[in-house]
């Protein structure tokens, strides 16, 4: 009984006879989910800021760019999707997060 509670997926409550019973722990509230997903969004914007700055610096210095023009376009599209996401009808569902470009993880 204590092992089930120690996983954090259940908790105790009083049963009809006053004895403790195990029940499923409540999930996060909608506000907690929104907070968490906004934090994720903000983190991804911060993590990608240096990529944008580097690309712009390379262009201004008339140097070869680390990102291709297509990658930069995808990056900016992803960043805009992150900004727009809280207004989406599916926010804050994790499975509906904006999808990052497949190459992004290796650049971070």
Secondary structure by P-SEA (a helix, b strand, c coil): caaaaaaccbbbbbcccccccccccccccaaaaaaaaaaaaaaaaaaaaaaaaaaaaaaaacccccccaaaaaaaaaaaaaaaacccccccccccccccccccccccc
